[in-house]
Amino acid sequence: MKTVKQILQGKSRELCTVSPDTRVFDALKVMAEKEIGALLVVDNGKLAGILSERDYARKVILKGKSSHDTPVREIMTERVVYVQPKNTVDECMALMTDKRIRHLPVLENDRLIGVLSIGDLVKETISEQQFMIKQLESYIHS
């Protein structure tokens, strides 16, 4: 079973972040340009929260706020669930399922080093299953 550290090694190193003072509209533009569903909110080099499409839908659209006037700090999720590089894919999937979230920031010694999406974990799980199937087929045919 792969660890978070191993998965991050195969991903782009670019982290998409915004500050808490960024306007929600500008954050949404970044999410659209990068084709991602969440942004990490960083304040003075520390993870301060996460902004997801769900936050936007529930805290801006449904409450009639303006994305042009609202800073990210007003709608971001502040209590961020995160993992460490030593965590496994199974642990991450269980955490995401339990907390009903789709993005997990990765912290090492309180320093943000990456983020995993549910898509990253599903892709890794499928890859491991395909490898296992090939191994079993090879074993059966030998």
N, C-alpha and C positions, 0 to 999 in steps of 0.2 A: 504494500500500500504506500503510495507516494505521500510525501509531506507537502505542506504549504511552500516550504523553501524550494523544493524541487519544481513545483508548478510555476512559481514566480520566475525561476531561471529560464523558462521557455516563453515568458511573456515579454511584451514591450516594457521598457523601463519607465516610460512616460507616465507620470501620475497627473491626473486632471484634478486640480484643486481650485477653490475660490476662497475669498476671505468672507468673514461674516457680514461685512458691510457691502458686499456685491449686491446689486439689485437682482431680484429674482429673474427678471426678463433677460438680463445679461448671462446669468447662470444657465438659463434654458437654451440660449443661443449656443453656448459652449457644448451643452449636452447634445443638441441637434447636430452641430458640426462634427463632433467626435463619435456620434451614433452610440451614446452610452445612456444608461438609465439612472445614473446617480453621480454626484460629485462629492468629493471629500471637502469638508470645510476646515481650513487651517488658519489658525490665529497665532502669530508670533512663533511659527515653526511647530506648533502643537496641534494635534487633531482636536477640533472643537465640536465637530458634528458631521452629519452627512445629510445631503439634500437629495431626495429621490423624486421621481415622477409622482409617486404616491403622496409625498409631502405637498407637492404643488397642487395636485388635484383636490386634496382634502383641506388644505389650509389657505389656499388662495382662491381657487375657482369656486368651491362650495361656500366660502364665506364672503364672496363678492369683493375681495381685495383686488388691488391693481398690481400686476407683476412689475410694472414700471416704477412704482413707488415703494414697494415692500423690499426691505433688505433680507438677505438670506437668513440672518440670525433670528428673524421672527418666525420662520417656518421650518428651519432645519430640525432634525432629530438630534438632540444633544446627548442622550444616553446611548452611545454607540456600542454595539456589540462588535467585538473584534477577535481576531485569532493571532497566534504567534507562529513563527516559521516551523516549529516542531509539530504543530497540529497535523493530523492526517485528513485526507479527503473525506473519509467516513465521519470524522468528528465535525468537520465543517458542514457537511450535508445535514447531519443531525441537528446542529445548531441552527442552520437556516430554516429547516423544517419546523423546529420547535418555536423559534421566534418569528416565523413568517416573514423573513427578510430575503432579499436577493443579492445583497452585496456585503462583503466582509472585509473591512480594512485589516491590514496585517501590520502589527506593531512589534518592534524588537527593541527592548530597553526603552520603552515609551517613545520610540522614534518610528514614524510612519515609513514603511518600506514598500508597501504595495497594497493592492486591493484584488480580491477575488470575486467574481460574479458567479451566480448559479450556473451560467453557461460554461464557465471555465471548469467547474466541477463535473458537470454532466459530460463535457467533452473528454475529460480525463477518465471518468468511469467507463465510458464507451470504449475508449482506447484500451484500457486494461482488460475489458471483457473480450474485445477482439483478439488481443494477444493470447488470452487464456484459451479461447476457442481454437486458434491456430496451433497452440501447443497440444491440446487434446486431440485435434485431428491428426497431427504429426505422430503422436503416440499411438493412436488407433491404427494408422496405416503402416506403422513400422513393424 
